[in-house]
């Protein structure tokens, strides 16, 4: 599949790939043969291909986005830099992602969700292969910013793509599957780079992550089916980008969901950015490999995503969201204790709770946005990664001045802000204008 083949732009509601036709998996056709596309159902070939493709996209994106997080202490040693300075390699990548998500959403409306994700993954993976060659910290930070801008093409449109291609009855579970792929990517990327760095240095660690991203990109390119629920927006037809953005900002409930991403991701990234520095120092003094294996806690995030997706219909989105925020605070209690067992348990609880809340909020955006769905999804992503870049960096400043205890208080404050803003999610959807 060529990178610049515009997927989905010319498709109609009855378009199918040859593989789909041969398998007979056409949920758009009723018994009378008429087209009534509502999305792929679980168990169909199209749904399985989307799950495989989006899982691979999540791995490719997040393994590369956070490749440096496990090796920040190594960067600090090589470049004689502080924790907050080396964390800029994470903040500039997530900041670059945040700065371009709206542009990606506009491009996706014109050229197709699949095309945007394909191009973004191809270019970002190529840039990742050059990251280990950076001679200075500033060069690595600059390259990471550009790489992050391209990586933004996937999270900017992923939920909009799923909302268009998956039947509404299966959307929450499918979205949870995609987010599970992002957690596996984030965990594998951090674990791989950390372990390899312990033996060959941080450059080899990042190189290993880039190779993983390349493999995942190939899987995505092979597995992803043609978009069937997408209708391209041409210039001069339909509302313009600014009007679609305004519509996505007019709903206070959507704004509250964007704030969930802002505050919760800031809290989450702060913990993972600076926990390695705490664990390498006293009173723990563990090795880089042990620190890397702490990122296995990401598996709790996979479980959190799946369980949240399954419980949403039974308990309600708002209940799951607030329970996730409360769970993050509980996890921080364990992370405040100077015991390795308590730290591990606290990290597992915090990670599980974060992904439960994130899964709920991100899927809720796609469900609540009746128009400008790509822009609403992009604004959630914008808030999510602004939180990562801004609050993640500020967490390093807090760590430098107040130590780990200050970080714990800082993260709890961010969770409190998320809980307060979550009250607005209950506001009714504004009437269409």
N, C-alpha and C positions, 0 to 999 in steps of 0.2 A: 504494500500500500504506500503510495508516494506521499511524502510529507506535505506537498503543496496541492494535492488533489482535494478540492473543496467538498468535503463530506456533507451531505444533507441539504445543500443549497437548492438543488433541483429536485429533491425528493418530494413526493406528495404523500397523502395519507394512505395510499395503497402500495407504495414502494416497498419491495423486499429484496434482500440479497438472495442470490441463488441458493445459498446454504439454507436460508430460512424457508424458501419455497420447497426445497427437497425434503426438509424435515417435517413439513406440514404444520409448523408452529406459526399460525397466523391468527392471533387473538382478535384481530380487527374484523374478521369475517364471521358473520352469524350463519345460521343454517340456510338462509336464503342467498348467501354469497355477497350480501351488501357490506360495504365498508362501514365500520362503526368503531374506529380506532379509539381505544381508551388507555392503551399501554400494555406492555408485556406483563403477564402473570407469572408467578413463581412456578417453576417446573418446566417452562417452555425453553426452547433452545435460545431464543433471543435474550431472555432473562439471564440464563447461565452465562452467555457470552458477555453481557454487560457487567455482570458480577465479576467475572475474571478480568475484564479490561479495566474496570474502575478500581479493583483491588490492586492491580499492577500499577495503575496511575498513582494511587495513593502511596505505594511503596517507592516509586521513582521520585515522586515529589518530596516526600518527607524524609526519606533517607538522605537525600542530598541537601535539603534545606537545613537540617540539624546535624550534618556530618561533623561540624567543628565543635559541637557542644561538649562532647565527651573528651576532647583534647584541648580544652581551654587552658588547663594548667601547663601543658606542654608548650602552647603558644606563648604563654606568659614567660616561661623560662627561656625560650629561643629568642624572643624579641625584647626581653627585659621590660615587660609591660605589666600593668596592674590588672586585677580581675575585671574591673569595669572597662578597661581599654580593650582587652581581648574579647570581651563579650560583644563588642561592636561588630565582630565578624558574624555574630548571630543577628544583632539588631539591624545592621544594614541590609542583610539578606531579607529579613522579614519586613523591613521598611520599604525596600525595593518592591517586594511583593505587594504590600499595601498600596504603594503609590501607583501601581499599574492595573489593579483589579478592575477599576471602572473602565479603563480603555479596553481591557480584554472583554468585558461584558458587552461593550458596544460592538467590538469586532465579532463577537459570537452571535449577536443579533443579525448581523449582515452575512457572515460567511459560514456560520454553523458552529455548534458546540464541539463536535468531534474535530473539525479542522483546527480550531483554536487550541484544543488540548494536544493534538498531534504536533503542531508547530512549536508550542511552548515546551513540550518535553524534549523534542529533538534539539533545540538550541540550548536549553539549560543543561542537558546532559553533556553536550559538547563543551560548554564552558566549565563544567565540573571537572573535566579531564585535565584542564589547565591549572586548576586551583593548587595542586601540590607543588607547582613550579614557582609560586609567588616568592620573590626574593625578600620582600619587606612586609611588615604588618599592614601598612597602608595599601599596598598593592593587593593583598589578599582581601582586605575590606572592600576595596573598589570592585574587584572581580565578583565578590559575593553579592554586592548590591545589584550588579547587572544580572547575575544568575537568578537572584531572587525575583527580579522584575519578570523574567521569563517563566519561572516556576509558578508565578501567580495565575497563569492561564488555566491551570487545572482547578484549584479551589474556587476561582472566580465564577466558574460556570458549571461545576460538577453537580451541584444540587439542582440547578435549573435544568440540566440535561436529564437527570434522573426523574424530575417531576414531569417532564415531557414524554419520557420513554417508558416509564413504569406505571402500571395500574395504580390508582390511588389507594386501593386496599392493601397493596404490598409496598407502598412507598417508604413507610417508616422502617420496616425491616430491611429494605434494600439500602436505604440511606445509612442504616447502622452497619451494613456490610461494607459499604465504601469507607466509612469512618474507621471500621476495624482494620481495613487495609492501610489507612494512614497511621494507625497506632503501630501496626506491625512494621511499617516502613520506618517510623520514628524510632522504634525500639531497635530494629535490626541495624539501622544506620549508626546509631550511637554505640551499640554493642560492638559492631564490626570495627568501626574506627578506633574505639578505645582499646580493644584487645590487640589489634594490629599495631597501634601506636606504642603499646608497651614493649613490643619486640623490635619494631623498626622505626619508631618515631612518628610524629603527627603527620608528616607528608605521606607516608605509606598508608596511614590510617584513612586519610581523606581520599587517596587514590583507590583504596578498596571500596569505599562508598560509591565513588563515581562509576566503578565497574558494575556494582550492583544496580545503580540507576540505569545503566545502558541495557542490561538484561531485562529489567522491568519495562523499559520503553519498548523493546522489541515485542514483549508479550502483549502490551497494550495495542500496538499497531496491528498485530495479527488477529487479536480477539475481538476488537471493538466492531459492532455491527453498524450499518448505515442508520443514521437518525431517521425516525419515522414520524415523530411528533413535532418536528421543528418546521416552522414557517419563517423564511428569511424576511427581515425588515429592510426594504429598499429605501433609498433617499427619496423624500417627497411623499412617502406613503406611511400612514400611521403616525403616532406621536413621536417627536424627536427625542434624542437621548436626554436632553435637559428636562423635558416634560416627564419622561419615564423616571428619571432620578427624583424629581419633585414629588411624583406620586409615591415613590418608595419611602420618602421622608415625611409625608403628610400623615401617615398612620402612626400614632404614638406607641401602639403595640409593637410595630416593627422596630421603631427607634429603641424601645426597651430591649428588644432581642439583640439589636446591634451592640447595645451596652453590655449585654451578657458576654459577648465575645471579647469586647474591649477589656473588661475588668478580670474576667476569669482566665483568659489567656495570659494576661500580664502576670497574674499570680502564679500560674502553672509554669511559665517559662522562667520566672525568677527562681523558683525552687530548683529546676533542673540546670539552670546556668551556674549556680553557685554552690550546690550541694557537693560537687566534686572537690572544690577548694576546701570545704569544711572537712570532708572525709579524708583527704590527703594530709591534713594537719592534725595537730593534737586536739583532743585526746584519742582520736581514732588511729591515724597514721597508717591507713591501708594502702595497698598498691593501686596503680592505675588500672590493672585488670579487674580488681575487686570493684573499683568505682564504675568501670564499664558494665559490670554485671548487675549493678543497681538498676540499670536501664531496662533490665528484664521486667521491672515493675510495669513497663508499658503493656505487658500482657493483661494486667488488670484493667487497663483502658479498653482493650479489645472486649473483655467480658462486660465492662460497664456499658459500652456502646450497644452490644447485643441485648443485654438485659433491659436497658432503657427502652430500646425499640420494641421489645416484646411487652413491656408493662404500660406503655403509653396509652394504648386503647383501654386498658382496665382501670388505671388510676388517674389518667389525665395528664396532659403535658405540664401544666403549672405545678402540680404536685411533684412530678419527677424532677423538674428544673430546680425547685427550691430544696428538695432533698439532696440533690447533687451539690449545691452550694454549701449546705450544712455539712455534708460529708467531707468536703475539702477542709473545712475548719477543724473537724475532728482529726483528720489526718495530720494537720499541722501540729497538733498536740504531741503526737508521737515523734514528729520530726524535731521537736524542741528538746527532747530527752537525750542525754549523752549515753545512749546505749545502742549498739549496732542493731540488736533485734527490734528495739522500739523504732529506730529510723526506718528499717525495712518495712515494718508493719505500717507505719505512718505514711510512707511513700506509696505503698500499695493502696491504702484507703484513699489517699488524696488523688491518686491517678485514676482509680475506678470512679470516684465521684465526679472528677472533672469531665471525663469523657461521657458519663451519663448526662451531665448538664449540657455539654457541648452538642452531643447527638440530638438531644431534645430541642435545643434552641435553633440549631441549623436547619433541621427538618421542619420546624415550625415556621421558619421564614418562608420556605418554598410553599408551604400549605396556606399561609395567611396572605401572601402577596397574590392578588387576583390579576394585577397588571404589572408590567415592568418586572417580571419575576427574575430575569437575569440581573437587573440592577439591584433589586433587593438582596439577592444572593451575594452580589459583589460588595454591597455596603456592609453586610455581615462580615464578609471576609476582610474588608478594609478595617473595620473595628477590631476584629480578631488579631490582625497582624500589626496594627498600630499599638495594640496592647502589648504584643510581644516585643516590638522594637523599643517603644517608649518606656513602659513600665518594667520591662525586662532589664533595660539599661539602668534605670533608676534604682532597681533592686541592688545592682552592683555598688552604686554610691552608698546606699544604706548599709550594705555589707562592709564596705571599707571604713565607715565611720562608727557603726554600732554593732558590728559582728553578726553572728547568726541569730541571736535573740532579736535584734532589730529586724532582720529579714522575716522572721516568724510573725511579728506584729504587723509588718508591712503587708504581708500576704493576707492575713486575717482582715485587715482594713479593706483591701481590694474585694474580698469575698462579701464583706458587709455592704459595700457599694453596689455590687451585683444584686444582692438580695433586695435592696431598697429600690433599685431601678426595675426589678422584676415585677413590682406592683403594677406598673403601667401595662404589662402584657395583657391584663384582664380588660383593658379598655376595648370597647366595641370597634369593629372595623369601620372607618369613615365611609359615608355614602359616596359612590362614584360621582365625579364631576363631568 
